[in-house]
Amino acid sequence: MQATAPLEIGQTAPEFRLKGPGGQFVALSEYRGRKNVVLVFYPLAFSPVCSHQLPAIEKEIARFEKLDATVLGVSVDSHYANTVFAERLRLSFPLLSDFKREVSAAYGVLLTESGHSGRAIFVIDKQGKLSYKDVSPVLGEIPSNDRVLAALAGLP
C-alpha cells in the first residue's frame, strides 16, 4: 500500500534535502533553473534487482547528461550503505538516503507495509515541475531508460 497518492504530471515536485555521499546534503532546489532531474527510487541497496537497475542507468549516464539532466538515486537505506553500494556498482551519480521515508511518502511511492519505496522514476524539469513518471506496479519490474530519455528529449 502506498502512503500517499502519486504525484500528477505538471505538479510542482516536492522539495527534499537528503544525505548523499559522504553525508553531504543534496537538495532538489539546487538544480532549479539549471538542470532537469531524474529521480530514481529503488527499494533497497544490495538487492538483486537494484543491483541490475542502477548499473543500467550508469551505462546511459552520458545520454542523460547530454539532455541536461542530473540523475539522483533515492532509497530508505542509510547514506553509509548507499555510499558503499554506489562504490561497489561504480556509479557516478549520487545515491541519497531517505532514511525517514518522508520523500518516498511525498512522491507517493512509500510501501508502508514493507517500509521502503517502490521502484519508480520521476523526471523533474528545470522549473521544478514533474514532467514524467514511471511507477512500477511490481517491485521486480524496472522502468524503461529509453522512455525516460525520450521524455527528457521532449523538454524545452
Secondary structure, DSSP 8 states (H G I E B T S, - for coil): -BSS----TTSB----EEE-GGG-EEEGGGGTTT-EEEEEE-S-TT-HHHHHHHHHHHHTHHHHHHTTEEEEEEESS-HHHHHHHHHHHT-SS-EEE-TT-HHHHHTT-EETTTTEE--EEEEE-TTSBEEEEEE-SSTT----HHHHHHHHHT--
